[in-house]
Amino acid sequence: MKHNLVLSAALAAAVSMGVAGDVEAAGKAKKEKCYGVSPAGQNDCANLAGTHSCAGQSTVDNDKGEWRLVNKGTCKTLGGLTRKEAKEWYKTQKG
């Protein structure tokens, strides 16, 4: 009985290490900031306007001043803007 318990624990540890390794590898994938693609309340951090400085505080879907981390190379396909493009857009809206 103890032998089965030890074997089960060893198997569980081995499986969890493999899963943790896959998650860690996925987390290290190249990311980029993409402006204008986050739903309300799902931005990653401060906005260009400076009206908030924390994640999850956006109030409008796809606000071009809000950003979210996406896999590198996918921002344009999502319809988003680079930081430079978003700043230029923001300047035209201000004045």
Summary of the structure (lengths in Angstrom):
residues: 95
radius of gyration: 20.6
end to end distance: 76.0
largest distance: 76.0
contacts: 228
relative contact order: 0.18
helix: 43%
strand: 12%
